[in-house]
C-alpha cells in the first residue's frame, strides 16, 4: 500500500517561499536583461547617431525631386553624413512623415547628428542662390547645354557637350534645384548620379534581359521619341523588340531626326536614304548610341514591354497610334489615318 507523504502547514509555507524566490529570481533576471538591452540600444543609437569623423563640412549634397527616405538614407551614408542607413531609415519613418523630405541642395557648416540631419531634410536647407533647372524626357545633350547656359553664368555649353556626349542616354530627365555657381562637370555628375539612383531598383530586371544596359538605354531613347504615353511606350517597346528578334530593320524616323536635327514632321523620303549608322532604314539593329535621354517610364517599357504580334505602327493625324501585324494591314492604316 502506498502512502502519501504528510506535509504540514510549516512545510507548505517553506515550499511557497522557495517557489516565490525562484520566480522572483527569474523575473529579476528578465528585468535586468531588459534594462541592459534598453540601455544597450540607447547607447548604440547614441553612438550611431553621432556624425562620422569625416563629415563633409561645406560640401554640397543634392537630394533629387522624388527621392524616398530609403534613397536619402543611402545618399547620406554614401556622402559620410550619417553612420548608418538603417538607423536613419528607422528613425525617420518612426518619428517623421516619410514624404516630408525636401528635395534641395544641402550644405552643412558643421557636423550634425542623425537627428539634426533629419530635421534639416524636413526644413529644406535651401541656398539663397539655388535655382530650378528642368531637363525633360527625350532631350539630347545639345539641348541640355543650351538650357543650362541660359541660367548658369559660369557654364560653358561647348565644354559640357564635349564631356556629356559620350553619356548620351544616361543624363536623367528631372527638375533639379542647383546652385547658380554650377559648372559643366558638376551638372554632368548630378545627371549621371541621378540616373544611377533611379535605375538601381531595376538592376535585377536589367541583368535578366537579353539586352545590355547600353542597348536598353538606346532602345528607351528611341521609345521616348516615338511614343507619347505609358501604354504606347510599352506596345512600341514590344514591337521594336519583335523586329530585333527577327532581324527586321527598325525603320525609325526618330533616329533620322537625331542625325539631321530636323522635326519628324519635316522628314522627307530623301532624308530616309542618308548614309549614316543612325539610319535604321538602311541598317539592321539599333543605332550606335542613344538618340536622347529617356525618362524612367521609357526605360521601364523596355524591361516590361506589352507582348503582341505587331510589327508596324503609325501615329495617325488624330494623334492616336495604330498597329499592324503585317505590311498589308500597315498600308491600310496609312491610307485610313494619314492624309
TORDO-380961 format. One record per residue (C-alpha): residue number from 1; z, x, y. Coordinates in Angstrom, 2 decimals, padded with zeros to 5 digits. Example, Ala and Ser with C-alpha at 12.3 -4.5 7.8 and 13.67 -1.06 7.14 Angstrom:
# residues 2
ATOM  resi       up     east    north
ATOM     1   007.80   012.30  -004.50
ATOM     2   007.14   013.67  -001.06
# end
This chain:
# residues 339
ATOM  resi       up     east    north
ATOM     1   000.00   000.00   000.00
ATOM     2  -000.98   001.31   003.48
ATOM     3   001.48   001.18   006.31
ATOM     4   000.55   001.20   009.99
ATOM     5   002.47   003.78   011.94
ATOM     6   005.22   002.33   014.01
ATOM     7   004.63   003.02   017.71
ATOM     8   007.44   002.19   020.03
ATOM     9   007.15   001.44   023.73
ATOM    10   008.02   005.00   024.70
ATOM    11   005.14   006.36   022.61
ATOM    12   002.73   003.85   024.18
ATOM    13   003.78   005.00   027.62
ATOM    14   003.11   008.63   026.73
ATOM    15  -000.36   007.75   025.35
ATOM    16  -001.23   005.79   028.52
ATOM    17  -000.14   008.70   030.70
ATOM    18  -002.26   011.13   028.71
ATOM    19  -005.28   008.82   028.95
ATOM    20  -004.76   008.39   032.69
ATOM    21  -004.54   012.16   033.17
ATOM    22  -007.69   012.64   031.10
ATOM    23  -009.64   010.02   033.08
ATOM    24  -008.25   011.41   036.33
ATOM    25  -009.44   014.90   035.41
ATOM    26  -012.95   013.58   034.67
ATOM    27  -013.09   011.60   037.92
ATOM    28  -011.75   014.57   039.86
ATOM    29  -014.36   016.84   038.28
ATOM    30  -017.15   014.38   039.13
ATOM    31  -015.85   014.01   042.69
ATOM    32  -015.57   017.79   043.04
ATOM    33  -019.14   018.27   041.81
ATOM    34  -020.38   015.58   044.21
ATOM    35  -018.64   017.30   047.12
ATOM    36  -020.11   020.65   046.09
ATOM    37  -023.56   019.04   045.74
ATOM    38  -023.34   017.33   049.12
ATOM    39  -022.19   020.50   050.86
ATOM    40  -024.82   022.48   048.94
ATOM    41  -027.62   020.15   050.04
ATOM    42  -026.30   020.19   053.60
ATOM    43  -026.11   023.99   053.59
ATOM    44  -029.61   024.25   052.08
ATOM    45  -031.07   021.83   054.63
ATOM    46  -029.32   023.61   057.50
ATOM    47  -030.88   026.84   056.28
ATOM    48  -034.35   025.36   055.65
ATOM    49  -034.48   023.58   058.99
ATOM    50  -033.88   026.80   060.92
ATOM    51  -037.04   028.34   062.45
ATOM    52  -038.78   031.07   060.42
ATOM    53  -038.25   034.67   061.52
ATOM    54  -041.93   034.94   062.55
ATOM    55  -042.00   031.67   064.53
ATOM    56  -045.20   031.78   066.68
ATOM    57  -043.95   031.67   070.28
ATOM    58  -046.61   030.51   072.80
ATOM    59  -049.33   030.27   070.13
ATOM    60  -051.41   027.10   070.15
ATOM    61  -051.44   024.76   067.14
ATOM    62  -053.84   021.82   067.14
ATOM    63  -052.87   018.59   065.37
ATOM    64  -056.19   016.72   064.92
ATOM    65  -056.58   012.99   065.50
ATOM    66  -055.83   011.01   062.34
ATOM    67  -053.51   013.62   060.79
ATOM    68  -050.95   012.29   058.31
ATOM    69  -047.36   013.53   058.02
ATOM    70  -048.45   015.45   054.92
ATOM    71  -051.31   017.05   056.89
ATOM    72  -048.95   018.02   059.69
ATOM    73  -046.33   019.41   057.29
ATOM    74  -048.93   021.75   055.78
ATOM    75  -050.25   022.70   059.22
ATOM    76  -046.77   023.54   060.50
ATOM    77  -045.96   025.57   057.36
ATOM    78  -049.28   027.46   057.48
ATOM    79  -048.55   028.40   061.09
ATOM    80  -044.96   029.57   060.31
ATOM    81  -043.41   026.84   062.47
ATOM    82  -041.30   025.45   059.59
ATOM    83  -039.99   026.95   056.35
ATOM    84  -040.61   024.03   054.00
ATOM    85  -043.38   021.40   053.83
ATOM    86  -041.25   019.25   051.53
ATOM    87  -038.19   019.32   053.79
ATOM    88  -040.30   018.43   056.84
ATOM    89  -042.12   015.62   055.00
ATOM    90  -038.84   014.18   053.63
ATOM    91  -037.02   014.37   056.98
ATOM    92  -039.90   012.91   059.00
ATOM    93  -040.62   010.00   056.63
ATOM    94  -036.92   009.10   056.33
ATOM    95  -035.92   009.32   060.00
ATOM    96  -039.20   008.59   061.83
ATOM    97  -042.20   006.32   061.68
ATOM    98  -044.90   008.36   059.84
ATOM    99  -047.55   007.00   062.24
ATOM   100  -045.69   008.34   065.29
ATOM   101  -047.19   011.86   065.05
ATOM   102  -049.13   012.58   068.25
ATOM   103  -052.45   014.40   067.97
ATOM   104  -052.42   017.21   070.51
ATOM   105  -052.42   020.94   071.06
ATOM   106  -048.86   022.25   070.72
ATOM   107  -047.31   025.43   072.06
ATOM   108  -043.62   026.32   071.76
ATOM   109  -041.91   028.64   074.25
ATOM   110  -039.01   029.35   071.87
ATOM   111  -038.24   028.96   068.16
ATOM   112  -037.37   025.38   067.22
ATOM   113  -035.57   023.86   064.26
ATOM   114  -037.36   021.50   061.91
ATOM   115  -035.66   018.55   063.61
ATOM   116  -036.70   019.77   067.06
ATOM   117  -040.29   020.30   065.89
ATOM   118  -040.31   016.71   064.60
ATOM   119  -039.15   015.43   068.00
ATOM   120  -041.87   017.42   069.77
ATOM   121  -044.52   015.93   067.48
ATOM   122  -043.32   012.43   068.34
ATOM   123  -043.28   013.08   072.11
ATOM   124  -046.59   014.92   072.17
ATOM   125  -046.46   018.45   073.56
ATOM   126  -049.35   017.95   075.97
ATOM   127  -050.61   020.74   078.20
ATOM   128  -051.49   019.81   081.76
ATOM   129  -054.96   021.30   081.24
ATOM   130  -055.62   019.59   077.88
ATOM   131  -058.97   017.80   077.83
ATOM   132  -060.77   015.50   075.44
ATOM   133  -063.73   016.88   073.51
ATOM   134  -065.72   014.48   071.34
ATOM   135  -068.21   015.67   068.74
ATOM   136  -069.86   012.71   066.97
ATOM   137  -071.23   012.44   063.42
ATOM   138  -074.68   013.92   062.86
ATOM   139  -074.74   016.21   065.90
ATOM   140  -076.26   019.63   065.42
ATOM   141  -074.89   022.93   066.72
ATOM   142  -077.05   022.93   069.85
ATOM   143  -075.76   019.50   070.93
ATOM   144  -072.15   020.55   070.34
ATOM   145  -072.74   023.61   072.53
ATOM   146  -074.17   021.51   075.36
ATOM   147  -071.26   019.04   075.22
ATOM   148  -068.66   021.84   075.22
ATOM   149  -070.45   023.70   078.01
ATOM   150  -070.09   020.67   080.28
ATOM   151  -066.29   020.65   080.13
ATOM   152  -065.18   024.22   079.29
ATOM   153  -065.65   026.67   082.20
ATOM   154  -065.25   029.80   080.03
ATOM   155  -067.60   028.56   077.30
ATOM   156  -070.89   030.35   076.59
ATOM   157  -073.35   027.96   074.92
ATOM   158  -075.72   030.66   073.67
ATOM   159  -072.90   032.65   072.09
ATOM   160  -071.49   029.53   070.41
ATOM   161  -074.88   028.66   068.91
ATOM   162  -075.18   032.19   067.52
ATOM   163  -071.66   032.03   066.00
ATOM   164  -071.82   028.45   064.74
ATOM   165  -075.39   028.13   063.43
ATOM   166  -074.55   029.69   060.01
ATOM   167  -071.85   026.99   059.65
ATOM   168  -074.09   024.00   060.41
ATOM   169  -072.76   021.05   058.41
ATOM   170  -069.11   022.19   058.41
ATOM   171  -068.28   021.57   062.08
ATOM   172  -066.24   018.43   061.64
ATOM   173  -067.03   015.49   063.97
ATOM   174  -063.87   014.30   065.70
ATOM   175  -062.24   013.62   069.06
ATOM   176  -060.17   016.70   069.86
ATOM   177  -057.61   017.43   072.56
ATOM   178  -058.18   021.06   073.53
ATOM   179  -057.13   023.46   076.30
ATOM   180  -059.63   023.85   079.12
ATOM   181  -059.48   027.60   078.51
ATOM   182  -061.04   027.34   075.02
ATOM   183  -063.83   029.84   074.28
ATOM   184  -066.64   029.79   071.69
ATOM   185  -064.64   031.37   068.85
ATOM   186  -061.63   029.11   069.33
ATOM   187  -063.74   025.94   069.29
ATOM   188  -065.63   027.12   066.20
ATOM   189  -062.37   027.86   064.36
ATOM   190  -060.98   024.45   065.28
ATOM   191  -064.07   022.63   063.95
ATOM   192  -064.14   024.66   060.72
ATOM   193  -060.39   024.30   060.12
ATOM   194  -060.60   020.54   060.59
ATOM   195  -063.49   020.35   058.11
ATOM   196  -061.40   022.24   055.54
ATOM   197  -058.40   019.97   056.11
ATOM   198  -060.41   016.74   055.92
ATOM   199  -062.29   017.71   052.76
ATOM   200  -059.34   019.25   050.89
ATOM   201  -058.34   015.89   049.29
ATOM   202  -061.89   015.70   047.86
ATOM   203  -061.82   019.14   046.19
ATOM   204  -061.40   017.77   042.65
ATOM   205  -064.36   015.41   043.09
ATOM   206  -066.49   018.18   044.60
ATOM   207  -065.77   020.50   041.67
ATOM   208  -066.80   017.80   039.17
ATOM   209  -070.18   017.22   040.85
ATOM   210  -073.40   018.97   039.85
ATOM   211  -073.99   019.89   043.48
ATOM   212  -072.34   022.91   045.09
ATOM   213  -070.25   022.44   048.26
ATOM   214  -073.16   023.68   050.41
ATOM   215  -075.62   021.34   048.67
ATOM   216  -073.21   018.45   049.11
ATOM   217  -072.91   019.19   052.84
ATOM   218  -076.72   019.42   053.19
ATOM   219  -077.13   016.08   051.46
ATOM   220  -074.35   014.48   053.53
ATOM   221  -076.01   015.73   056.74
ATOM   222  -079.25   014.03   055.70
ATOM   223  -077.46   010.78   054.87
ATOM   224  -075.72   010.87   058.25
ATOM   225  -079.14   010.88   059.94
ATOM   226  -080.89   008.44   057.57
ATOM   227  -078.24   005.69   057.23
ATOM   228  -076.05   003.78   059.66
ATOM   229  -073.27   002.09   057.69
ATOM   230  -070.93   002.86   054.81
ATOM   231  -072.91   000.63   052.45
ATOM   232  -076.31   002.08   053.39
ATOM   233  -074.95   005.63   053.17
ATOM   234  -073.74   005.04   049.61
ATOM   235  -077.01   003.42   048.50
ATOM   236  -079.22   006.08   050.12
ATOM   237  -076.99   008.83   048.66
ATOM   238  -077.76   007.34   045.25
ATOM   239  -081.50   007.13   045.97
ATOM   240  -081.74   010.76   047.13
ATOM   241  -079.83   011.94   044.08
ATOM   242  -082.15   009.85   041.87
ATOM   243  -085.11   011.69   043.41
ATOM   244  -083.47   015.08   042.93
ATOM   245  -082.83   014.34   039.25
ATOM   246  -086.49   013.56   038.52
ATOM   247  -087.90   016.35   040.73
ATOM   248  -089.46   013.95   043.23
ATOM   249  -089.98   015.19   046.82
ATOM   250  -087.30   013.73   049.07
ATOM   251  -089.81   012.85   051.85
ATOM   252  -087.17   012.52   054.54
ATOM   253  -088.11   012.11   058.19
ATOM   254  -084.68   013.39   059.27
ATOM   255  -085.49   016.94   058.08
ATOM   256  -088.71   016.91   060.14
ATOM   257  -086.77   015.64   063.14
ATOM   258  -084.41   018.61   062.76
ATOM   259  -087.07   021.32   062.97
ATOM   260  -089.13   019.63   065.68
ATOM   261  -086.13   018.32   067.63
ATOM   262  -088.05   015.09   068.00
ATOM   263  -086.73   011.49   067.69
ATOM   264  -087.52   009.78   064.38
ATOM   265  -089.44   007.01   066.13
ATOM   266  -091.84   009.56   067.68
ATOM   267  -092.79   011.42   064.48
ATOM   268  -096.50   011.32   063.63
ATOM   269  -098.44   011.68   060.37
ATOM   270  -099.46   015.16   061.55
ATOM   271  -095.80   016.13   062.01
ATOM   272  -095.19   015.46   058.32
ATOM   273  -097.61   018.25   057.40
ATOM   274  -095.77   021.01   059.29
ATOM   275  -095.36   024.25   057.36
ATOM   276  -091.62   024.72   057.04
ATOM   277  -088.97   024.97   054.28
ATOM   278  -087.34   021.99   056.01
ATOM   279  -090.41   019.82   055.33
ATOM   280  -089.18   017.66   052.46
ATOM   281  -092.63   016.05   052.15
ATOM   282  -094.27   019.31   051.07
ATOM   283  -091.28   020.99   049.39
ATOM   284  -089.18   019.74   046.50
ATOM   285  -085.39   019.75   046.62
ATOM   286  -083.00   019.96   049.53
ATOM   287  -083.76   021.78   052.80
ATOM   288  -082.22   025.28   053.06
ATOM   289  -079.35   024.27   055.37
ATOM   290  -077.62   021.17   056.71
ATOM   291  -079.53   019.34   059.44
ATOM   292  -076.44   018.29   061.37
ATOM   293  -072.72   017.87   060.91
ATOM   294  -071.72   014.89   058.75
ATOM   295  -068.55   012.86   059.01
ATOM   296  -066.17   012.05   056.16
ATOM   297  -067.92   008.77   055.32
ATOM   298  -071.23   010.52   054.61
ATOM   299  -069.50   013.22   052.56
ATOM   300  -067.70   010.59   050.50
ATOM   301  -071.02   008.75   049.99
ATOM   302  -072.44   011.87   048.30
ATOM   303  -069.43   012.03   045.99
ATOM   304  -069.32   008.28   045.33
ATOM   305  -072.91   007.00   045.64
ATOM   306  -073.97   003.50   044.71
ATOM   307  -075.82   003.74   041.40
ATOM   308  -079.17   001.89   041.45
ATOM   309  -082.72   002.24   040.08
ATOM   310  -084.10   002.51   043.61
ATOM   311  -086.34   005.42   044.59
ATOM   312  -087.57   004.23   048.00
ATOM   313  -086.11   002.74   051.19
ATOM   314  -087.15   001.87   054.72
ATOM   315  -085.39   000.72   057.86
ATOM   316  -087.09  -002.47   058.98
ATOM   317  -087.88  -003.41   062.55
ATOM   318  -084.84  -005.70   062.35
ATOM   319  -082.57  -002.71   061.70
ATOM   320  -081.87  -003.65   058.07
ATOM   321  -082.53  -001.44   055.05
ATOM   322  -084.97  -002.49   052.33
ATOM   323  -085.02  -000.77   048.94
ATOM   324  -087.62  -000.49   046.19
ATOM   325  -087.75   000.75   042.60
ATOM   326  -091.43   001.77   042.69
ATOM   327  -094.15   002.61   045.18
ATOM   328  -095.89  -000.78   044.96
ATOM   329  -092.70  -002.57   045.92
ATOM   330  -092.13   000.03   048.65
ATOM   331  -095.60  -000.65   050.14
ATOM   332  -094.84  -004.39   050.17
ATOM   333  -091.61  -003.71   052.07
ATOM   334  -093.53  -001.61   054.61
ATOM   335  -096.11  -004.37   055.12
ATOM   336  -093.42  -007.03   055.37
ATOM   337  -090.75  -005.37   057.51
ATOM   338  -092.61  -002.74   059.57
ATOM   339  -095.23  -003.57   062.15
# end
